[in-house]
Amino acid sequence: MGPSTSSAITLNINGEKYTLPVDHRTTLLDALREHLDLTGTKKGCDQGQCGACTVLLDGRRAVACLQLAVAAQGRAVTTIEGVADGDRLHPVQQAFLDLDGYQCGYCTPGQICSALAVIEEHAAGWPSAVTDDVRPEAGVPALTAEEIRERMSGNLCRCGAYVSIVQAVARAAEASASDASAAEAATFQDKEPVA
């Protein structure tokens, strides 16, 4: 008798642990949707080309249709269901809502998860394919519309809401930057002066 092709795995999704039996070939997407009823993550192409199934693994974006569920053990998985803070929308979600960064909404969960990662990657100074000066001493590039389009290029929108998506990501990035500045200022004010 050969080795078993299934086992029980434990996934950390949106801060909660879920133990479930899966075939070792089960994708993270299918585990989320079919085993755990977390249907916010959408199945689009099932080939890693459309981005509808984008989730965050340890804060970095991944297409769940190409990620095996067994390989996600021990990692923090964030789906669209885990983005909001209770009833309070995340600033990225609010920007998509305010600026009509969606039409049919099918790609929106993946777009939002990808946008969260884009904002973090940009703030960390990661260059993109359109970044003019990639030298570390050049600092963080401006988050232009061209930068946003390049960084979000793995997420397709069937309806063509790209103009609004770019505006929503830009607005959320500005809000994130101002929140970070406010937090830094508060931390600076809390410190005792050195004599």
N, CA and C atoms as an extended XYZ file, in Angstrom:
585
Properties=species:S:1:pos:R:3:atomname:S:1:resname:S:1:resid:I:1 pbc="F F F"
N         0.853       -1.184        0.000 N   MET     1
C         0.000        0.000        0.000 CA  MET     1
C         0.895        1.243        0.000 C   MET     1
N         0.596        2.191       -0.872 N   GLY     2
C         1.402        3.401       -1.026 CA  GLY     2
C         1.106        4.428        0.039 C   GLY     2
N         1.827        5.529       -0.028 N   PRO     3
C         1.608        6.607        0.951 CA  PRO     3
C         0.217        7.216        0.785 C   PRO     3
N        -0.281        7.769        1.870 N   SER     4
C        -1.597        8.398        1.865 CA  SER     4
C        -1.574        9.659        0.995 C   SER     4
N        -2.675        9.891        0.312 N   THR     5
C        -2.774       11.090       -0.529 CA  THR     5
C        -3.629       12.173        0.111 C   THR     5
N        -3.993       11.962        1.384 N   SER     6
C        -4.755       12.992        2.085 CA  SER     6
C        -4.341       13.011        3.548 C   SER     6
N        -4.640       14.128        4.193 N   SER     7
C        -4.337       14.260        5.612 CA  SER     7
C        -5.134       15.436        6.170 C   SER     7
N        -5.100       15.537        7.489 N   ALA     8
C        -5.734       16.677        8.146 CA  ALA     8
C        -4.687       17.783        8.235 C   ALA     8
N        -5.088       18.994        7.853 N   ILE     9
C        -4.186       20.143        7.934 CA  ILE     9
C        -4.842       21.230        8.777 C   ILE     9
N        -4.016       22.112        9.297 N   THR    10
C        -4.530       23.259       10.054 CA  THR    10
C        -4.069       24.514        9.347 C   THR    10
N        -5.039       25.352        9.010 N   LEU    11
C        -4.761       26.611        8.333 CA  LEU    11
C        -5.107       27.772        9.255 C   LEU    11
N        -4.275       28.792        9.249 N   ASN    12
C        -4.511       30.015       10.012 CA  ASN    12
C        -5.071       31.038        9.023 C   ASN    12
N        -6.373       31.217        9.049 N   ILE    13
C        -7.041       32.091        8.088 CA  ILE    13
C        -7.735       33.226        8.833 C   ILE    13
N        -7.340       34.435        8.483 N   ASN    14
C        -7.935       35.634        9.086 CA  ASN    14
C        -7.873       35.596       10.611 C   ASN    14
N        -6.765       35.036       11.136 N   GLY    15
C        -6.562       34.996       12.572 CA  GLY    15
C        -7.237       33.844       13.287 C   GLY    15
N        -7.927       32.971       12.553 N   GLU    16
C        -8.574       31.811       13.162 CA  GLU    16
C        -7.972       30.543       12.595 C   GLU    16
N        -7.893       29.518       13.428 N   LYS    17
C        -7.335       28.241       12.988 CA  LYS    17
C        -8.466       27.305       12.565 C   LYS    17
N        -8.250       26.654       11.429 N   TYR    18
C        -9.212       25.702       10.883 CA  TYR    18
C        -8.473       24.402       10.608 C   TYR    18
N        -8.990       23.294       11.126 N   THR    19
C        -8.426       21.981       10.830 CA  THR    19
C        -9.410       21.261        9.917 C   THR    19
N        -8.896       20.739        8.812 N   LEU    20
C        -9.756       20.075        7.851 CA  LEU    20
C        -8.999       18.977        7.122 C   LEU    20
N        -9.716       17.928        6.738 N   PRO    21
C        -9.080       16.874        5.946 CA  PRO    21
C        -9.075       17.294        4.475 C   PRO    21
N        -7.927       17.160        3.826 N   VAL    22
C        -7.850       17.506        2.413 CA  VAL    22
C        -6.995       16.499        1.652 C   VAL    22
N        -7.323       16.335        0.405 N   ASP    23
C        -6.452       15.629       -0.519 CA  ASP    23
C        -5.231       16.518       -0.694 C   ASP    23
N        -4.049       15.958       -0.784 N   HIS    24
C        -2.824       16.762       -0.884 CA  HIS    24
C        -2.784       17.618       -2.139 C   HIS    24
N        -3.611       17.308       -3.114 N   ARG    25
C        -3.651       18.088       -4.357 CA  ARG    25
C        -4.648       19.242       -4.300 C   ARG    25
N        -5.330       19.420       -3.186 N   THR    26
C        -6.323       20.487       -3.047 CA  THR    26
C        -5.632       21.844       -3.013 C   THR    26
N        -6.117       22.737       -3.855 N   THR    27
C        -5.554       24.092       -3.846 CA  THR    27
C        -6.081       24.865       -2.646 C   THR    27
N        -5.368       25.896       -2.288 N   LEU    28
C        -5.824       26.770       -1.214 CA  LEU    28
C        -7.174       27.370       -1.583 C   LEU    28
N        -7.346       27.727       -2.849 N   LEU    29
C        -8.624       28.284       -3.310 CA  LEU    29
C        -9.773       27.324       -3.043 C   LEU    29
N        -9.608       26.067       -3.415 N   ASP    30
C       -10.677       25.093       -3.194 CA  ASP    30
C       -10.896       24.812       -1.710 C   ASP    30
N        -9.824       24.812       -0.926 N   ALA    31
C        -9.983       24.621        0.525 CA  ALA    31
C       -10.803       25.769        1.113 C   ALA    31
N       -10.495       27.003        0.695 N   LEU    32
C       -11.232       28.165        1.195 CA  LEU    32
C       -12.703       28.106        0.804 C   LEU    32
N       -12.953       27.908       -0.469 N   ARG    33
C       -14.315       27.986       -0.994 CA  ARG    33
C       -15.147       26.747       -0.679 C   ARG    33
N       -14.598       25.569       -0.926 N   GLU    34
C       -15.399       24.338       -0.846 CA  GLU    34
C       -15.391       23.682        0.526 C   GLU    34
N       -14.308       23.847        1.284 N   HIS    35
C       -14.225       23.202        2.598 CA  HIS    35
C       -14.593       24.141        3.737 C   HIS    35
N       -14.309       25.438        3.567 N   LEU    36
C       -14.507       26.377        4.667 CA  LEU    36
C       -15.595       27.421        4.410 C   LEU    36
N       -16.219       27.384        3.242 N   ASP    37
C       -17.279       28.340        2.874 CA  ASP    37
C       -16.825       29.797        2.941 C   ASP    37
N       -15.546       30.053        2.705 N   LEU    38
C       -15.032       31.421        2.590 CA  LEU    38
C       -15.038       31.747        1.098 C   LEU    38
N       -16.207       32.154        0.611 N   THR    39
C       -16.417       32.296       -0.830 CA  THR    39
C       -16.110       33.689       -1.365 C   THR    39
N       -15.562       34.553       -0.541 N   GLY    40
C       -15.169       35.881       -1.027 CA  GLY    40
C       -14.050       35.793       -2.043 C   GLY    40
N       -13.143       34.844       -1.850 N   THR    41
C       -12.061       34.616       -2.804 CA  THR    41
C       -12.672       33.931       -4.013 C   THR    41
N       -12.520       34.543       -5.173 N   LYS    42
C       -13.217       34.058       -6.370 CA  LYS    42
C       -12.358       33.140       -7.228 C   LYS    42
N       -13.026       32.214       -7.897 N   LYS    43
C       -12.363       31.331       -8.852 CA  LYS    43
C       -12.638       31.906      -10.228 C   LYS    43
N       -11.590       32.409      -10.853 N   GLY    44
C       -11.721       32.986      -12.189 CA  GLY    44
C       -11.199       32.023      -13.232 C   GLY    44
N        -9.925       32.134      -13.550 N   CYS    45
C        -9.329       31.317      -14.606 CA  CYS    45
C        -8.851       29.959      -14.103 C   CYS    45
N        -8.579       29.837      -12.813 N   ASP    46
C        -8.033       28.622      -12.197 CA  ASP    46
C        -6.666       28.256      -12.785 C   ASP    46
N        -5.973       29.259      -13.340 N   GLN    47
C        -4.652       29.046      -13.935 CA  GLN    47
C        -3.647       30.105      -13.504 C   GLN    47
N        -3.979       30.941      -12.531 N   GLY    48
C        -3.062       31.952      -12.030 CA  GLY    48
C        -2.894       33.162      -12.917 C   GLY    48
N        -3.812       33.381      -13.842 N   GLN    49
C        -3.655       34.475      -14.796 CA  GLN    49
C        -4.546       35.678      -14.550 C   GLN    49
N        -5.627       35.534      -13.778 N   CYS    50
C        -6.579       36.650      -13.663 CA  CYS    50
C        -6.499       37.401      -12.343 C   CYS    50
N        -6.004       36.771      -11.279 N   GLY    51
C        -5.880       37.444       -9.989 CA  GLY    51
C        -7.147       37.489       -9.158 C   GLY    51
N        -8.248       36.907       -9.631 N   ALA    52
C        -9.504       36.952       -8.868 CA  ALA    52
C        -9.383       36.234       -7.526 C   ALA    52
N        -8.450       35.280       -7.434 N   CYS    53
C        -8.297       34.496       -6.208 CA  CYS    53
C        -7.158       34.997       -5.328 C   CYS    53
N        -6.699       36.223       -5.544 N   THR    54
C        -5.565       36.736       -4.774 CA  THR    54
C        -5.909       36.816       -3.292 C   THR    54
N        -5.020       36.253       -2.487 N   VAL    55
C        -5.086       36.330       -1.027 CA  VAL    55
C        -3.707       36.792       -0.555 C   VAL    55
N        -3.584       37.022        0.725 N   LEU    56
C        -2.283       37.379        1.299 CA  LEU    56
C        -1.763       36.195        2.102 C   LEU    56
N        -0.527       35.807        1.843 N   LEU    57
C         0.156       34.765        2.616 CA  LEU    57
C         1.301       35.452        3.342 C   LEU    57
N         1.197       35.494        4.665 N   ASP    58
C         2.190       36.209        5.467 CA  ASP    58
C         2.360       37.639        4.957 C   ASP    58
N         1.270       38.259        4.540 N   GLY    59
C         1.274       39.648        4.095 CA  GLY    59
C         1.661       39.865        2.649 C   GLY    59
N         2.047       38.809        1.947 N   ARG    60
C         2.430       38.936        0.537 CA  ARG    60
C         1.361       38.280       -0.320 C   ARG    60
N         1.102       38.872       -1.465 N   ARG    61
C         0.020       38.359       -2.303 CA  ARG    61
C         0.402       37.057       -2.991 C   ARG    61
N        -0.629       36.232       -3.142 N   ALA    62
C        -0.474       34.947       -3.817 CA  ALA    62
C        -1.799       34.605       -4.477 C   ALA    62
N        -1.729       33.948       -5.620 N   VAL    63
C        -2.951       33.469       -6.254 CA  VAL    63
C        -3.262       32.096       -5.647 C   VAL    63
N        -4.406       32.005       -5.011 N   ALA    64
C        -4.767       30.814       -4.248 CA  ALA    64
C        -5.017       29.599       -5.138 C   ALA    64
N        -5.287       29.825       -6.420 N   CYS    65
C        -5.535       28.681       -7.314 CA  CYS    65
C        -4.266       27.906       -7.632 C   CYS    65
N        -3.104       28.524       -7.435 N   LEU    66
C        -1.830       27.843       -7.704 CA  LEU    66
C        -1.103       27.427       -6.427 C   LEU    66
N        -1.663       27.740       -5.287 N   GLN    67
C        -1.060       27.424       -3.988 CA  GLN    67
C        -1.748       26.187       -3.423 C   GLN    67
N        -0.982       25.166       -3.096 N   LEU    68
C        -1.576       23.997       -2.460 CA  LEU    68
C        -1.927       24.324       -1.014 C   LEU    68
N        -3.064       23.822       -0.565 N   ALA    69
C        -3.503       24.080        0.806 CA  ALA    69
C        -2.485       23.544        1.809 C   ALA    69
N        -1.904       22.369        1.549 N   VAL    70
C        -0.927       21.805        2.493 CA  VAL    70
C         0.296       22.693        2.631 C   VAL    70
N         0.637       23.449        1.603 N   ALA    71
C         1.800       24.338        1.653 CA  ALA    71
C         1.493       25.627        2.408 C   ALA    71
N         0.232       25.876        2.726 N   ALA    72
C        -0.147       27.089        3.455 CA  ALA    72
C        -0.163       26.861        4.965 C   ALA    72
N         0.088       25.628        5.406 N   GLN    73
C         0.143       25.364        6.846 CA  GLN    73
C         1.267       26.184        7.471 C   GLN    73
N         0.996       26.743        8.642 N   GLY    74
C         2.000       27.513        9.350 CA  GLY    74
C         2.158       28.931        8.836 C   GLY    74
N         1.373       29.313        7.871 N   ARG    75
C         1.444       30.664        7.316 CA  ARG    75
C         0.132       31.383        7.632 C   ARG    75
N         0.208       32.711        7.717 N   ALA    76
C        -0.992       33.512        7.964 CA  ALA    76
C        -1.653       33.811        6.625 C   ALA    76
N        -2.874       33.324        6.456 N   VAL    77
C        -3.641       33.546        5.235 CA  VAL    77
C        -4.667       34.635        5.523 C   VAL    77
N        -4.683       35.668        4.687 N   THR    78
C        -5.706       36.714        4.804 CA  THR    78
C        -6.521       36.704        3.531 C   THR    78
N        -7.833       36.521        3.697 N   THR    79
C        -8.760       36.587        2.578 CA  THR    79
C        -9.529       37.898        2.689 C   THR    79
N       -10.366       38.165        1.719 N   ILE    80
C       -11.163       39.388        1.747 CA  ILE    80
C       -12.033       39.447        3.003 C   ILE    80
N       -12.434       38.298        3.526 N   GLU    81
C       -13.268       38.278        4.736 CA  GLU    81
C       -12.511       38.796        5.955 C   GLU    81
N       -11.192       38.790        5.906 N   GLY    82
C       -10.394       39.219        7.044 CA  GLY    82
C        -9.807       40.612        6.917 C   GLY    82
N       -10.207       41.354        5.894 N   VAL    83
C        -9.620       42.674        5.646 CA  VAL    83
C       -10.251       43.758        6.517 C   VAL    83
N       -11.555       43.758        6.652 N   ALA    84
C       -12.247       44.791        7.443 CA  ALA    84
C       -11.990       44.568        8.931 C   ALA    84
N       -12.178       45.603        9.715 N   ASP    85
C       -12.064       45.535       11.169 CA  ASP    85
C       -13.486       45.525       11.721 C   ASP    85
N       -14.060       44.347       11.807 N   GLY    86
C       -15.459       44.232       12.217 CA  GLY    86
C       -16.347       44.853       11.150 C   GLY    86
N       -17.166       45.827       11.560 N   ASP    87
C       -18.039       46.526       10.613 CA  ASP    87
C       -17.350       47.706        9.938 C   ASP    87
N       -16.131       48.038       10.379 N   ARG    88
C       -15.391       49.177        9.820 CA  ARG    88
C       -14.552       48.698        8.640 C   ARG    88
N       -14.847       49.244        7.470 N   LEU    89
C       -14.104       48.864        6.278 CA  LEU    89
C       -12.655       49.307        6.357 C   LEU    89
N       -11.788       48.519        5.753 N   HIS    90
C       -10.383       48.909        5.618 CA  HIS    90
C       -10.348       50.107        4.665 C   HIS    90
N        -9.382       51.022        4.800 N   PRO    91
C        -9.301       52.172        3.894 CA  PRO    91
C        -9.259       51.784        2.406 C   PRO    91
N        -8.668       50.650        2.079 N   VAL    92
C        -8.658       50.203        0.676 CA  VAL    92
C       -10.080       49.860        0.244 C   VAL    92
N       -10.804       49.142        1.082 N   GLN    93
C       -12.195       48.819        0.754 CA  GLN    93
C       -13.029       50.082        0.612 C   GLN    93
N       -12.838       51.028        1.532 N   GLN    94
C       -13.600       52.275        1.490 CA  GLN    94
C       -13.291       53.056        0.222 C   GLN    94
N       -12.017       53.077       -0.181 N   ALA    95
C       -11.635       53.798       -1.402 CA  ALA    95
C       -12.278       53.144       -2.624 C   ALA    95
N       -12.304       51.817       -2.687 N   PHE    96
C       -12.955       51.130       -3.804 CA  PHE    96
C       -14.437       51.475       -3.833 C   PHE    96
N       -15.057       51.537       -2.674 N   LEU    97
C       -16.477       51.878       -2.587 CA  LEU    97
C       -16.713       53.324       -3.001 C   LEU    97
N       -15.938       54.254       -2.458 N   ASP    98
C       -16.121       55.679       -2.731 CA  ASP    98
C       -15.860       56.039       -4.193 C   ASP    98
N       -14.900       55.378       -4.812 N   LEU    99
C       -14.487       55.747       -6.168 CA  LEU    99
C       -14.976       54.770       -7.242 C   LEU    99
N       -15.924       53.924       -6.896 N   ASP   100
C       -16.482       52.951       -7.851 CA  ASP   100
C       -15.384       52.116       -8.501 C   ASP   100
N       -14.501       51.546       -7.673 N   GLY   101
C       -13.420       50.705       -8.169 CA  GLY   101
C       -13.885       49.294       -8.472 C   GLY   101
N       -15.105       49.155       -8.872 N   TYR   102
C       -15.689       47.854       -9.195 CA  TYR   102
C       -16.884       48.093      -10.095 C   TYR   102
N       -17.285       47.074      -10.802 N   GLN   103
C       -18.557       47.133      -11.522 CA  GLN   103
C       -19.349       45.891      -11.146 C   GLN   103
N       -19.037       44.755      -11.762 N   CYS   104
C       -19.772       43.547      -11.379 CA  CYS   104
C       -19.326       43.057      -10.008 C   CYS   104
N       -18.092       43.389       -9.594 N   GLY   105
C       -17.593       43.022       -8.277 CA  GLY   105
C       -16.896       41.685       -8.199 C   GLY   105
N       -16.881       40.922       -9.278 N   TYR   106
C       -16.296       39.586       -9.225 CA  TYR   106
C       -14.804       39.640       -8.907 C   TYR   106
N       -14.089       40.550       -9.516 N   CYS   107
C       -12.636       40.633       -9.308 CA  CYS   107
C       -12.270       41.439       -8.077 C   CYS   107
N       -13.223       42.130       -7.480 N   THR   108
C       -12.942       43.089       -6.417 CA  THR   108
C       -12.221       42.493       -5.207 C   THR   108
N       -12.601       41.319       -4.697 N   PRO   109
C       -11.848       40.777       -3.556 CA  PRO   109
C       -10.361       40.588       -3.871 C   PRO   109
N       -10.058       40.054       -5.039 N   GLY   110
C        -8.663       39.888       -5.433 CA  GLY   110
C        -7.971       41.212       -5.659 C   GLY   110
N        -8.692       42.170       -6.238 N   GLN   111
C        -8.127       43.502       -6.456 CA  GLN   111
C        -7.773       44.149       -5.115 C   GLN   111
N        -8.657       44.035       -4.139 N   ILE   112
C        -8.424       44.654       -2.830 CA  ILE   112
C        -7.253       43.990       -2.115 C   ILE   112
N        -7.200       42.664       -2.125 N   CYS   113
C        -6.065       41.978       -1.486 CA  CYS   113
C        -4.760       42.356       -2.175 C   CYS   113
N        -4.782       42.438       -3.494 N   SER   114
C        -3.580       42.835       -4.216 CA  SER   114
C        -3.209       44.278       -3.884 C   SER   114
N        -4.186       45.163       -3.804 N   ALA   115
C        -3.928       46.571       -3.483 CA  ALA   115
C        -3.291       46.716       -2.106 C   ALA   115
N        -3.729       45.916       -1.150 N   LEU   116
C        -3.125       45.946        0.183 CA  LEU   116
C        -1.632       45.640        0.090 C   LEU   116
N        -1.289       44.622       -0.677 N   ALA   117
C         0.118       44.246       -0.834 CA  ALA   117
C         0.882       45.306       -1.616 C   ALA   117
N         0.263       45.866       -2.645 N   VAL   118
C         0.916       46.914       -3.448 CA  VAL   118
C         1.314       48.088       -2.562 C   VAL   118
N         0.415       48.511       -1.702 N   ILE   119
C         0.686       49.649       -0.830 CA  ILE   119
C         1.842       49.327        0.118 C   ILE   119
N         1.862       48.126        0.668 N   GLU   120
C         2.950       47.715        1.560 CA  GLU   120
C         4.273       47.613        0.808 C   GLU   120
N         4.240       46.993       -0.375 N   GLU   121
C         5.458       46.828       -1.175 CA  GLU   121
C         6.041       48.196       -1.548 C   GLU   121
N         5.167       49.103       -1.941 N   HIS   122
C         5.621       50.440       -2.317 CA  HIS   122
C         6.230       51.160       -1.118 C   HIS   122
N         5.535       51.121        0.014 N   ALA   123
C         6.026       51.801        1.220 CA  ALA   123
C         7.379       51.241        1.660 C   ALA   123
N         7.616       49.955        1.378 N   ALA   124
C         8.891       49.327        1.732 CA  ALA   124
C         9.991       49.659        0.729 C   ALA   124
N         9.622       50.367       -0.348 N   GLY   125
C        10.612       50.788       -1.326 CA  GLY   125
C        10.881       49.792       -2.437 C   GLY   125
N        10.039       48.781       -2.567 N   TRP   126
C        10.242       47.797       -3.625 CA  TRP   126
C        10.004       48.460       -4.978 C   TRP   126
N        10.908       48.303       -5.916 N   PRO   127
C        10.690       48.870       -7.251 CA  PRO   127
C         9.756       47.990       -8.067 C   PRO   127
N         9.238       48.545       -9.146 N   SER   128
C         8.438       47.773      -10.096 CA  SER   128
C         9.149       47.820      -11.442 C   SER   128
N         8.549       47.225      -12.436 N   ALA   129
C         9.149       47.216      -13.779 CA  ALA   129
C         9.182       48.611      -14.402 C   ALA   129
N         8.387       49.547      -13.892 N   VAL   130
C         8.376       50.899      -14.463 CA  VAL   130
C         9.096       51.922      -13.576 C   VAL   130
N         9.672       51.480      -12.472 N   THR   131
C        10.403       52.388      -11.593 CA  THR   131
C        11.650       52.884      -12.322 C   THR   131
N        11.794       54.208      -12.428 N   ASP   132
C        12.918       54.803      -13.156 CA  ASP   132
C        14.266       54.506      -12.507 C   ASP   132
N        14.372       54.750      -11.215 N   ASP   133
C        15.655       54.599      -10.530 CA  ASP   133
C        15.498       53.549       -9.438 C   ASP   133
N        16.081       52.380       -9.645 N   VAL   134
C        15.906       51.273       -8.712 CA  VAL   134
C        17.015       51.186       -7.662 C   VAL   134
N        17.943       52.122       -7.681 N   ARG   135
C        19.002       52.109       -6.682 CA  ARG   135
C        18.407       52.364       -5.294 C   ARG   135
N        18.867       51.641       -4.284 N   PRO   136
C        18.331       51.830       -2.931 CA  PRO   136
C        18.422       53.279       -2.445 C   PRO   136
N        19.506       53.983       -2.799 N   GLU   137
C        19.658       55.360       -2.347 CA  GLU   137
C        18.667       56.316       -3.012 C   GLU   137
N        17.972       55.851       -4.065 N   ALA   138
C        16.970       56.687       -4.731 CA  ALA   138
C        15.725       56.844       -3.868 C   ALA   138
N        15.543       55.951       -2.905 N   GLY   139
C        14.390       56.034       -2.014 CA  GLY   139
C        13.131       55.453       -2.641 C   GLY   139
N        12.042       55.671       -1.976 N   VAL   140
C        10.752       55.151       -2.425 CA  VAL   140
C        10.287       55.951       -3.641 C   VAL   140
N         9.961       55.263       -4.738 N   PRO   141
C         9.494       55.991       -5.921 CA  PRO   141
C         8.104       56.580       -5.675 C   PRO   141
N         7.773       57.611       -6.421 N   ALA   142
C         6.418       58.169       -6.331 CA  ALA   142
C         5.425       57.109       -6.786 C   ALA   142
N         4.309       57.026       -6.105 N   LEU   143
C         3.281       56.050       -6.489 CA  LEU   143
C         2.375       56.687       -7.538 C   LEU   143
N         2.883       56.756       -8.750 N   THR   144
C         2.151       57.348       -9.863 CA  THR   144
C         1.104       56.370      -10.377 C   THR   144
N         0.240       56.861      -11.239 N   ALA   145
C        -0.759       55.982      -11.870 CA  ALA   145
C        -0.061       54.874      -12.654 C   ALA   145
N         1.041       55.206      -13.299 N   GLU   146
C         1.787       54.202      -14.055 CA  GLU   146
C         2.332       53.115      -13.123 C   GLU   146
N         2.850       53.517      -11.969 N   GLU   147
C         3.341       52.548      -10.980 CA  GLU   147
C         2.198       51.653      -10.498 C   GLU   147
N         1.063       52.256      -10.191 N   ILE   148
C        -0.074       51.477       -9.696 CA  ILE   148
C        -0.532       50.494      -10.756 C   ILE   148
N        -0.654       50.948      -12.003 N   ARG   149
C        -1.089       50.039      -13.074 CA  ARG   149
C        -0.135       48.858      -13.215 C   ARG   149
N         1.158       49.124      -13.172 N   GLU   150
C         2.143       48.045      -13.290 CA  GLU   150
C         2.045       47.082      -12.116 C   GLU   150
N         1.962       47.627      -10.921 N   ARG   151
C         1.931       46.795       -9.718 CA  ARG   151
C         0.633       45.990       -9.607 C   ARG   151
N        -0.446       46.496      -10.167 N   MET   152
C        -1.739       45.791      -10.127 CA  MET   152
C        -1.993       44.961      -11.389 C   MET   152
N        -1.020       44.869      -12.263 N   SER   153
C        -1.247       44.248      -13.578 CA  SER   153
C        -1.604       42.775      -13.527 C   SER   153
N        -1.366       42.098      -12.435 N   GLY   154
C        -1.741       40.687      -12.329 CA  GLY   154
C        -3.203       40.469      -12.000 C   GLY   154
N        -3.956       41.549      -11.828 N   ASN   155
C        -5.380       41.451      -11.505 CA  ASN   155
C        -6.193       42.016      -12.657 C   ASN   155
N        -6.940       41.162      -13.303 N   LEU   156
C        -7.753       41.574      -14.447 CA  LEU   156
C        -9.170       41.912      -14.010 C   LEU   156
N        -9.760       42.881      -14.691 N   CYS   157
C       -11.142       43.292      -14.441 CA  CYS   157
C       -11.913       43.104      -15.737 C   CYS   157
N       -12.870       42.213      -15.719 N   ARG   158
C       -13.666       41.928      -16.915 CA  ARG   158
C       -14.469       43.142      -17.373 C   ARG   158
N       -14.833       43.997      -16.430 N   CYS   159
C       -15.672       45.149      -16.748 CA  CYS   159
C       -14.863       46.374      -17.182 C   CYS   159
N       -13.581       46.363      -16.926 N   GLY   160
C       -12.741       47.496      -17.321 CA  GLY   160
C       -12.804       48.667      -16.374 C   GLY   160
N       -12.893       48.420      -15.080 N   ALA   161
C       -12.965       49.496      -14.091 CA  ALA   161
C       -11.576       49.995      -13.684 C   ALA   161
N       -10.603       49.827      -14.542 N   TYR   162
C        -9.209       50.117      -14.205 CA  TYR   162
C        -8.959       51.561      -13.769 C   TYR   162
N        -9.578       52.523      -14.409 N   VAL   163
C        -9.352       53.928      -14.048 CA  VAL   163
C        -9.739       54.153      -12.590 C   VAL   163
N       -10.889       53.650      -12.201 N   SER   164
C       -11.354       53.814      -10.819 CA  SER   164
C       -10.521       52.995       -9.840 C   SER   164
N       -10.056       51.827      -10.266 N   ILE   165
C        -9.208       50.997       -9.405 CA  ILE   165
C        -7.904       51.733       -9.107 C   ILE   165
N        -7.290       52.319      -10.121 N   VAL   166
C        -6.046       53.066       -9.928 CA  VAL   166
C        -6.287       54.231       -8.970 C   VAL   166
N        -7.392       54.938       -9.131 N   GLN   167
C        -7.704       56.055       -8.237 CA  GLN   167
C        -7.919       55.570       -6.804 C   GLN   167
N        -8.586       54.432       -6.657 N   ALA   168
C        -8.847       53.887       -5.320 CA  ALA   168
C        -7.549       53.478       -4.630 C   ALA   168
N        -6.654       52.835       -5.361 N   VAL   169
C        -5.373       52.432       -4.775 CA  VAL   169
C        -4.574       53.670       -4.376 C   VAL   169
N        -4.574       54.684       -5.226 N   ALA   170
C        -3.849       55.925       -4.914 CA  ALA   170
C        -4.407       56.569       -3.647 C   ALA   170
N        -5.729       56.637       -3.537 N   ARG   171
C        -6.340       57.259       -2.356 CA  ARG   171
C        -6.015       56.457       -1.099 C   ARG   171
N        -6.120       55.141       -1.183 N   ALA   172
C        -5.826       54.301       -0.020 CA  ALA   172
C        -4.359       54.416        0.378 C   ALA   172
N        -3.465       54.513       -0.597 N   ALA   173
C        -2.038       54.662       -0.305 CA  ALA   173
C        -1.782       55.990        0.404 C   ALA   173
N        -2.455       57.057       -0.031 N   GLU   174
C        -2.311       58.362        0.630 CA  GLU   174
C        -2.805       58.286        2.071 C   GLU   174
N        -3.937       57.616        2.279 N   ALA   175
C        -4.479       57.464        3.630 CA  ALA   175
C        -3.528       56.653        4.492 C   ALA   175
N        -2.952       55.607        3.925 N   SER   176
C        -1.999       54.765        4.654 CA  SER   176
C        -0.753       55.548        5.031 C   SER   176
N        -0.263       56.354        4.101 N   ALA   177
C         0.929       57.160        4.365 CA  ALA   177
C         0.656       58.200        5.443 C   ALA   177
N        -0.520       58.830        5.416 N   SER   178
C        -0.822       59.840        6.434 CA  SER   178
C        -1.040       59.186        7.792 C   SER   178
N        -1.616       57.965        7.814 N   ASP   179
C        -1.770       57.234        9.077 CA  ASP   179
C        -0.408       56.879        9.653 C   ASP   179
N         0.529       56.456        8.786 N   ALA   180
C         1.881       56.102        9.232 CA  ALA   180
C         2.604       57.332        9.773 C   ALA   180
N         2.424       58.470        9.101 N   SER   181
C         3.055       59.719        9.565 CA  SER   181
C         2.501       60.140       10.916 C   SER   181
N         1.193       60.006       11.086 N   ALA   182
C         0.561       60.368       12.358 CA  ALA   182
C         1.045       59.453       13.475 C   ALA   182
N         1.172       58.158       13.181 N   ALA   183
C         1.646       57.205       14.190 CA  ALA   183
C         3.093       57.498       14.558 C   ALA   183
N         3.905       57.843       13.573 N   GLU   184
C         5.305       58.166       13.823 CA  GLU   184
C         5.414       59.432       14.670 C   GLU   184
N         4.595       60.421       14.370 N   ALA   185
C         4.608       61.669       15.142 CA  ALA   185
C         4.181       61.408       16.582 C   ALA   185
N         3.174       60.560       16.764 N   ALA   186
C         2.707       60.242       18.115 CA  ALA   186
C         3.796       59.507       18.893 C   ALA   186
N         4.497       58.597       18.246 N   THR   187
C         5.587       57.862       18.889 CA  THR   187
C         6.709       58.819       19.265 C   THR   187
N         7.021       59.733       18.395 N   PHE   188
C         8.085       60.718       18.654 CA  PHE   188
C         7.711       61.589       19.857 C   PHE   188
N         6.451       62.003       19.957 N   GLN   189
C         6.001       62.874       21.042 CA  GLN   189
C         6.009       62.131       22.374 C   GLN   189
N         5.793       60.807       22.337 N   ASP   190
C         5.733       60.016       23.564 CA  ASP   190
C         7.112       59.778       24.182 C   ASP   190
N         8.163       59.943       23.415 N   LYS   191
C         9.501       59.665       23.912 CA  LYS   191
C         9.990       60.824       24.779 C   LYS   191
N        10.705       60.448       25.814 N   GLU   192
C        11.303       61.441       26.707 CA  GLU   192
C        12.527       62.054       26.033 C   GLU   192
N        12.740       63.345       26.183 N   PRO   193
C        13.946       63.943       25.618 CA  PRO   193
C        15.193       63.393       26.322 C   PRO   193
N        16.241       63.216       25.544 N   VAL   194
C        17.496       62.709       26.091 CA  VAL   194
C        18.302       63.892       26.588 C   VAL   194
N        18.784       63.826       27.835 N   ALA   195
C        19.538       64.936       28.427 CA  ALA   195
C        21.018       64.755       28.233 C   ALA   195
